[in-house]
Structure formats: structure tokens, C-alpha cells
Amino acid sequence: MTEATVPGTETSKTPARTMHPLLKFVLEMGPLVIFFIANGRGGIYVATGAFMVATFAALALMWIIARKIAVMPLISAAVVLVFGTLTIVLQDDHFIKLKPTLVNALFGIALLGGMALNKPLLPYVLGDVFHIDAEGWRKLTIRWGIFFIVMAVLNEIVWRSVSTDTWVAFKTFGYLPLTFVFALLQAPLLTKHAVETETDEVAKAPAE
């Protein structure tokens, strides 16, 4: 019987098409910036419509460039479609404000629930980006699970405590930067638990 492997720890002979991190950041930040600008000029309902269009435009560009779309942006876009439509049709901005809460809570529960069932889900999402051992995936999954839950709670506190314009500013200039900083703070863990892939070994091999 062959030993089971965790995605991200096995070697791959077919390199996947990748997207430059800076471009990925721009595509993720773009819809939020459009949301912020549109809110200032036309209000929350115009901003919601613009955000929906920009989100799906960003997904299309991701597909064109990398020929794949990550699970998290795809789920987030689906929630944007549903809650954005409800916001516009019912003229109730509570729906778009609840969207970050729902998405973050969903991700957090899925990651922590998977760990509780001894089925870590993060390797299936980031296995082609990071190559770390099983213990590294366990720690990283727990950290991201807790982070998503905290962000869900934070969104609830913010939108219920401040004006719509202030919440939009937080969503645009607070959420993604906080996520980016948190991701950077995981660098020591990724380095400590890194495993070499076949590509790394070839790169280190002396030239003949």
C-alpha cells in the first residue's frame, strides 16, 4: 500500500501556470478600490453594482492569465453575486455589509472544521503555491482558520458601529492590507517547514 501524501508535499512534473504576486494583488485590490470610488460618487447601491462587475472582470482576467481560478476568490465572487443582487433589488445595504462576515466565517469554519476531522483543506487550496510538510500545513491551517473567524467578527463590529462610508473605507483599505500583513507574518513558518520539490533539486544540481 502506498503512503498517502498531503497536497503540496509531493513533487510535480508538470509546472502549473502561475500569476505574479503583484498582479494577483492588483486584481484582488482593484474591485475594492472601484467599490470605494463608486460609493463616494454614487452611494452604496451604485458601488455594489460596480463592485459586482469589477469582481467578475477580475476573475475573468485571472482565468485568462493563469487558466485557473483559486477556490477562495471563486466562492467570494459567488457570495458577492448573491448578496450584491439582494442589496440592489431590495435596496437594503445590510446584505452587502454582511457579505464579508459570511465569507470569512465560512472559510474559518471550513478550515478549522477540516482540522477537527483530520482533513486539512488548506493544502488543496495552496498546495501548488507552498511546499511544506504536514506539520506546517496543520499549523498554517489553524492560523488562517482563526484569522478568518477574527475578520468575520471584526467586520460585524465595524459595520454595526460606524457609518456606511466608514465601513466602505475599512473594507477597501483595511481588510486586504490586514490579510496581506498576516500572510507575510507566516513567512517564518513556511521557511521552517519547507520541503524541497523536484524542481528545487534540479535547480540546485551543478551544471555539467
C-alpha positions in Angstrom: 0.0 0.0 0.0 1.4 3.4 -0.9 1.7 6.1 1.7 -0.8 8.9 1.4 0.7 12.3 0.7 -0.5 15.8 1.5 -1.1 18.1 -1.4 1.9 20.5 -1.7 4.4 18.0 -0.3 4.6 15.8 -3.4 6.6 16.6 -6.5 5.0 17.7 -9.7 6.4 17.0 -13.2 4.0 19.4 -14.9 4.6 23.0 -13.8 1.4 25.0 -13.3 0.9 28.4 -14.9 1.4 31.0 -12.2 0.5 34.6 -11.7 2.9 37.3 -10.5 2.1 38.1 -6.8 2.0 41.8 -7.6 -0.5 41.3 -10.4 -2.6 39.0 -8.2 -2.7 41.7 -5.5 -3.8 44.3 -8.1 -6.6 42.1 -9.3 -7.8 41.5 -5.8 -7.5 45.1 -4.7 -9.0 46.6 -7.9 -12.6 45.7 -7.2 -12.3 47.1 -3.7 -10.9 50.4 -5.0 -13.7 50.7 -7.6 -16.2 49.9 -4.7 -14.7 52.8 -2.7 -14.7 55.3 -5.6 -18.2 54.4 -6.7 -19.5 54.7 -3.2 -18.1 58.2 -3.0 -19.7 59.3 -6.2 -23.0 57.4 -6.4 -23.7 55.8 -3.0 -23.7 52.3 -1.7 -26.1 50.8 -4.3 -24.1 52.1 -7.3 -20.9 51.0 -5.6 -22.4 47.5 -5.1 -23.2 47.2 -8.8 -19.8 48.4 -9.7 -18.2 46.0 -7.2 -20.0 43.1 -8.7 -18.9 43.9 -12.3 -15.3 44.6 -11.2 -15.2 41.3 -9.2 -16.2 39.2 -12.2 -13.9 41.1 -14.5 -11.0 40.4 -12.2 -11.9 36.7 -12.2 -12.0 36.7 -16.0 -8.5 38.2 -16.1 -7.3 35.6 -13.6 -8.6 32.9 -15.8 -7.0 34.4 -18.9 -3.6 34.8 -17.3 -3.4 31.6 -15.2 -6.0 29.4 -16.8 -7.4 28.6 -13.4 -9.2 30.4 -10.6 -8.5 29.7 -6.9 -11.3 28.4 -4.7 -11.4 31.3 -2.3 -11.9 34.1 -4.9 -14.5 31.9 -6.7 -16.5 31.4 -3.5 -16.2 35.0 -2.6 -17.4 36.1 -6.1 -20.5 33.8 -5.8 -21.4 35.4 -2.5 -20.9 38.8 -4.0 -23.3 37.9 -6.8 -26.0 36.7 -4.4 -25.7 39.4 -1.7 -25.0 42.2 -4.2 -28.1 41.3 -6.1 -30.2 41.2 -2.9 -28.7 44.6 -1.9 -29.7 46.3 -5.2 -33.1 44.6 -5.7 -34.3 45.1 -2.1 -32.4 48.4 -1.7 -31.0 47.2 1.6 -27.3 47.7 2.2 -27.3 45.2 5.1 -26.7 42.4 2.6 -23.5 43.7 1.1 -22.3 44.6 4.6 -22.9 41.0 5.8 -21.0 39.5 2.8 -17.5 39.8 4.4 -18.9 38.3 7.6 -20.4 35.3 5.8 -17.3 34.6 3.6 -14.8 34.9 6.4 -16.9 32.8 8.8 -17.4 30.2 6.0 -13.6 30.0 5.3 -12.8 29.9 9.0 -15.3 27.2 9.9 -14.3 25.1 6.9 -10.6 25.2 7.8 -11.0 24.6 11.5 -13.7 22.0 10.9 -11.4 20.2 8.5 -8.7 20.1 11.1 -11.1 18.8 13.7 -12.0 15.9 11.3 -8.3 15.4 10.5 -8.9 16.5 6.9 -6.8 19.7 6.4 -8.3 21.7 3.5 -5.7 24.4 3.0 -3.2 22.1 1.1 -5.9 21.7 -1.6 -6.1 25.5 -1.9 -2.4 26.5 -1.7 -0.7 23.2 -2.4 0.6 24.5 -5.7 2.0 27.7 -4.1 3.7 26.4 -1.0 5.6 23.2 -0.5 5.7 22.4 3.3 5.5 19.3 5.4 2.3 18.0 7.1 3.0 19.7 10.4 3.5 23.0 8.6 0.1 22.6 6.9 -1.5 21.8 10.2 -0.2 25.0 11.9 -0.9 27.2 8.8 -4.4 25.9 8.5 -5.2 26.6 12.2 -3.7 30.1 11.9 -5.7 31.0 8.8 -8.8 29.5 10.3 -8.6 31.7 13.4 -7.7 34.7 11.3 -10.8 34.3 9.1 -13.0 34.0 12.2 -11.5 37.1 13.7 -12.0 39.0 10.5 -15.7 37.9 10.4 -16.2 39.3 14.0 -14.3 42.5 13.2 -16.5 43.2 10.1 -19.6 42.7 12.3 -18.2 45.2 14.9 -17.2 47.8 12.3 -20.4 47.8 10.1 -22.7 47.9 13.1 -20.7 50.7 14.8 -19.8 53.2 12.1 -21.3 54.9 9.0 -21.6 53.2 5.7 -18.9 55.4 4.2 -16.5 54.5 7.0 -17.3 50.8 6.6 -16.6 51.0 2.9 -13.2 52.7 3.7 -12.4 49.9 6.1 -13.4 47.2 3.6 -11.2 48.8 1.0 -8.1 50.0 2.9 -8.3 47.8 6.0 -9.3 44.2 5.1 -6.9 43.4 2.3 -3.9 45.1 3.9 -4.6 43.2 7.1 -4.7 40.0 5.2 -1.5 40.9 3.4 0.3 41.6 6.6 -0.9 38.4 8.2 0.2 36.4 5.2 3.7 38.0 5.5 3.9 37.1 9.1 3.6 33.4 8.1 7.0 33.5 6.3 9.0 32.1 9.2 6.6 29.1 9.5 6.8 28.5 5.7 10.6 28.6 5.9 10.8 26.3 8.9 8.6 23.6 7.4 9.6 23.9 3.7 10.3 20.8 1.7 12.2 20.5 -1.5 10.5 19.7 -4.7 11.8 18.0 -7.8 12.1 21.5 -9.4 14.2 22.8 -6.5 16.5 19.8 -6.7 17.1 20.3 -10.4 17.8 24.0 -9.9 20.4 23.2 -7.3 22.1 20.5 -9.4 25.5 21.6 -10.7 25.7 22.2 -14.5 27.6 19.7 -16.5 
